[in-house]
Amino acid sequence: MTHAIHEHLFIAFGLIAFLILTMMAVTSWAFLYKRFASWHKLFYLAMVFVMIHFLLAQKSISFEYIVYI
């Protein structure tokens, strides 16, 4: 699996974004949110990683793909 991550960089960006969003889903309960509220600002970083993941996953980048972002 690590070979695939090194060969295809978009997998790493997608995996990091997925882990950040999973952490947010786990800590979004009311009693955990107070403790981890500052971590929820990582959402913006996750969205940047999702956009990079999307662009790197395309075989060729065109204006149409950029419009989706």
MDTraj code that builds the backbone (N, CA, C; nanometers):
import mdtraj as md
import numpy as np

residues = "MET THR HIS ALA ILE HIS GLU HIS LEU PHE ILE ALA PHE GLY LEU ILE ALA PHE LEU ILE LEU THR MET MET ALA VAL THR SER TRP ALA PHE LEU TYR LYS ARG PHE ALA SER TRP HIS LYS LEU PHE TYR LEU ALA MET VAL PHE VAL MET ILE HIS PHE LEU LEU ALA GLN LYS SER ILE SER PHE GLU TYR ILE VAL TYR ILE".split()
xyz = np.array([
    [0.0819, -0.1198, 0.0000],
    [0.0000, 0.0000, 0.0000],
    [0.0859, 0.1256, 0.0000],
    [0.1972, 0.1224, 0.0706],
    [0.2810, 0.2419, 0.0741],
    [0.3389, 0.2720, -0.0632],
    [0.3619, 0.1667, -0.1439],
    [0.4099, 0.1897, -0.2802],
    [0.3059, 0.2673, -0.3610],
    [0.1792, 0.2326, -0.3427],
    [0.0726, 0.3026, -0.4153],
    [0.0634, 0.4481, -0.3715],
    [0.0839, 0.4736, -0.2437],
    [0.0781, 0.6115, -0.1940],
    [0.1941, 0.6935, -0.2494],
    [0.3123, 0.6335, -0.2553],
    [0.4274, 0.7058, -0.3096],
    [0.4134, 0.7270, -0.4601],
    [0.3541, 0.6296, -0.5278],
    [0.3393, 0.6404, -0.6727],
    [0.2282, 0.7371, -0.7114],
    [0.1199, 0.7365, -0.6364],
    [0.0047, 0.8220, -0.6655],
    [-0.0168, 0.9161, -0.5469],
    [0.0314, 1.0368, -0.5595],
    [0.0262, 1.1333, -0.4500],
    [-0.1165, 1.1704, -0.4116],
    [-0.2112, 1.1605, -0.5069],
    [-0.3488, 1.1979, -0.4764],
    [-0.4095, 1.1062, -0.3699],
    [-0.3602, 0.9845, -0.3583],
    [-0.4100, 0.8930, -0.2552],
    [-0.3750, 0.9468, -0.1172],
    [-0.2563, 1.0000, -0.1010],
    [-0.2140, 1.0546, 0.0281],
    [-0.3005, 1.1738, 0.0680],
    [-0.3270, 1.2642, -0.0270],
    [-0.4112, 1.3799, 0.0043],
    [-0.5528, 1.3361, 0.0418],
    [-0.6066, 1.2395, -0.0311],
    [-0.7404, 1.1895, -0.0003],
    [-0.7460, 1.1194, 0.1338],
    [-0.6416, 1.0432, 0.1665],
    [-0.6381, 0.9726, 0.2938],
    [-0.6284, 1.0689, 0.4116],
    [-0.5464, 1.1718, 0.3995],
    [-0.5340, 1.2707, 0.5066],
    [-0.6659, 1.3448, 0.5260],
    [-0.7299, 1.3833, 0.4160],
    [-0.8594, 1.4516, 0.4261],
    [-0.9627, 1.3603, 0.4912],
    [-0.9631, 1.2332, 0.4530],
    [-1.0573, 1.1376, 0.5115],
    [-1.0343, 1.1224, 0.6618],
    [-0.9096, 1.1160, 0.7044],
    [-0.8797, 1.1024, 0.8476],
    [-0.9221, 1.2267, 0.9251],
    [-0.8996, 1.3451, 0.8700],
    [-0.9428, 1.4682, 0.9368],
    [-1.0942, 1.4713, 0.9497],
    [-1.1652, 1.4369, 0.8423],
    [-1.3113, 1.4400, 0.8466],
    [-1.3676, 1.3308, 0.9375],
    [-1.3013, 1.2164, 0.9445],
    [-1.3436, 1.1108, 1.0372],
    [-1.3261, 1.1555, 1.1817],
    [-1.2129, 1.2202, 1.2104],
    [-1.1896, 1.2725, 1.3452],
    [-1.2961, 1.3753, 1.3820],
    [-1.3359, 1.4568, 1.2857],
    [-1.4397, 1.5560, 1.3133],
    [-1.5738, 1.4894, 1.3402],
    [-1.6039, 1.3832, 1.2673],
    [-1.7313, 1.3133, 1.2878],
    [-1.7359, 1.2479, 1.4249],
    [-1.6244, 1.1938, 1.4692],
    [-1.6199, 1.1276, 1.6001],
    [-1.6322, 1.2292, 1.7127],
    [-1.5711, 1.3454, 1.6961],
    [-1.5700, 1.4446, 1.8039],
    [-1.6801, 1.5489, 1.7910],
    [-1.7782, 1.5252, 1.7078],
    [-1.8827, 1.6257, 1.6910],
    [-1.9969, 1.6112, 1.7912],
    [-1.9932, 1.5106, 1.8757],
    [-2.0932, 1.4990, 1.9817],
    [-2.0793, 1.6170, 2.0765],
    [-2.1867, 1.6585, 2.1392],
    [-2.1888, 1.7802, 2.2214],
    [-2.0850, 1.7751, 2.3336],
    [-2.0724, 1.6608, 2.3995],
    [-1.9798, 1.6550, 2.5120],
    [-1.8341, 1.6483, 2.4665],
    [-1.8075, 1.6053, 2.3451],
    [-1.6706, 1.6035, 2.2933],
    [-1.6366, 1.7305, 2.2166],
    [-1.7387, 1.7961, 2.1610],
    [-1.7132, 1.9141, 2.0788],
    [-1.6476, 2.0254, 2.1600],
    [-1.6885, 2.0398, 2.2860],
    [-1.6300, 2.1463, 2.3689],
    [-1.4792, 2.1265, 2.3845],
    [-1.4379, 2.0029, 2.3966],
    [-1.2960, 1.9739, 2.4156],
    [-1.2171, 1.9869, 2.2846],
    [-1.2786, 1.9503, 2.1738],
    [-1.2098, 1.9455, 2.0450],
    [-1.2562, 2.0534, 1.9478],
    [-1.3121, 2.1596, 1.9949],
    [-1.3642, 2.2655, 1.9071],
    [-1.2530, 2.3272, 1.8227],
    [-1.1366, 2.3426, 1.8788],
    [-1.0270, 2.4024, 1.8013],
    [-0.9809, 2.3083, 1.6894],
    [-0.9961, 2.1784, 1.7078],
    [-0.9580, 2.0823, 1.6044],
    [-1.0509, 2.0908, 1.4843],
    [-1.1726, 2.1391, 1.5064],
    [-1.2688, 2.1456, 1.3980],
    [-1.2330, 2.2532, 1.2958],
    [-1.1353, 2.3354, 1.3270],
    [-1.0856, 2.4311, 1.2287],
    [-1.0027, 2.3614, 1.1212],
    [-0.9649, 2.2365, 1.1451],
    [-0.8925, 2.1600, 1.0437],
    [-0.9811, 2.1251, 0.9242],
    [-1.1103, 2.1529, 0.9366],
    [-1.2022, 2.1297, 0.8255],
    [-1.1561, 2.2034, 0.7006],
    [-1.1082, 2.3245, 0.7168],
    [-1.0651, 2.4043, 0.6026],
    [-0.9429, 2.3403, 0.5355],
    [-0.8528, 2.2871, 0.6146],
    [-0.7377, 2.2167, 0.5598],
    [-0.7827, 2.0911, 0.4861],
    [-0.8799, 2.0212, 0.5418],
    [-0.9320, 1.9004, 0.4767],
    [-0.9944, 1.9344, 0.3426],
    [-1.0638, 2.0463, 0.3331],
    [-1.1247, 2.0839, 0.2061],
    [-1.0191, 2.1190, 0.1015],
    [-0.9099, 2.1798, 0.1428],
    [-0.7998, 2.2070, 0.0498],
    [-0.7412, 2.0752, 0.0010],
    [-0.7233, 1.9784, 0.0914],
    [-0.6720, 1.8477, 0.0525],
    [-0.7680, 1.7751, -0.0413],
    [-0.8973, 1.7908, -0.0204],
    [-0.9949, 1.7289, -0.1104],
    [-0.9838, 1.7898, -0.2499],
    [-0.9671, 1.9200, -0.2582],
    [-0.9539, 1.9845, -0.3892],
    [-0.8256, 1.9393, -0.4594],
    [-0.7155, 1.9315, -0.3843],
    [-0.5896, 1.8844, -0.4431],
    [-0.6039, 1.7391, -0.4872],
    [-0.6682, 1.6579, -0.4049],
    [-0.6924, 1.5175, -0.4375],
    [-0.7714, 1.5061, -0.5679],
    [-0.8750, 1.5859, -0.5820],
    [-0.9579, 1.5832, -0.7012],
    [-0.8768, 1.6205, -0.8251],
    [-0.7980, 1.7270, -0.8154],
    [-0.7206, 1.7712, -0.9316],
    [-0.6113, 1.6720, -0.9692],
    [-0.5453, 1.6134, -0.8696],
    [-0.4389, 1.5176, -0.9000],
    [-0.4940, 1.3855, -0.9523],
    [-0.6170, 1.3520, -0.9206],
    [-0.6760, 1.2260, -0.9657],
    [-0.7151, 1.2310, -1.1130],
    [-0.7234, 1.3486, -1.1707],
    [-0.7612, 1.3621, -1.3114],
    [-0.6398, 1.3335, -1.3988],
    [-0.6639, 1.2737, -1.5147],
    [-0.5536, 1.2462, -1.6074],
    [-0.5049, 1.3739, -1.6743],
    [-0.5963, 1.4660, -1.6978],
    [-0.5589, 1.5962, -1.7529],
    [-0.6500, 1.7009, -1.6887],
    [-0.5910, 1.8122, -1.6533],
    [-0.6668, 1.9176, -1.5868],
    [-0.7190, 2.0127, -1.6932],
    [-0.8488, 2.0334, -1.6937],
    [-0.9087, 2.1263, -1.7885],
    [-0.9927, 2.2279, -1.7097],
    [-1.0426, 2.3249, -1.7816],
    [-1.1229, 2.4300, -1.7179],
    [-1.2476, 2.3720, -1.6525],
    [-1.3030, 2.2674, -1.7114],
    [-1.4246, 2.2051, -1.6575],
    [-1.4004, 2.1508, -1.5162],
    [-1.2864, 2.0878, -1.4930],
    [-1.2553, 2.0355, -1.3606],
    [-1.2364, 2.1465, -1.2584],
    [-1.1762, 2.2566, -1.3014],
    [-1.1548, 2.3690, -1.2094],
    [-1.2868, 2.4331, -1.1719],
    [-1.3843, 2.4322, -1.2619],
    [-1.5168, 2.4882, -1.2322],
    [-1.5845, 2.4072, -1.1219],
    [-1.5630, 2.2746, -1.1177],
    [-1.6218, 2.1918, -1.0137],
    [-1.5714, 2.2293, -0.8756],
    [-1.4508, 2.2782, -0.8692],
    [-1.3946, 2.3164, -0.7397],
    [-1.4557, 2.4474, -0.6987],
])
top = md.Topology()
chain = top.add_chain()
for i, resn in enumerate(residues, 1):
    res = top.add_residue(resn, chain, resSeq=i)
    for name in ("N", "CA", "C"):
        top.add_atom(name, md.element.get_by_symbol(name[0]), res)
traj = md.Trajectory(xyz[None], top)
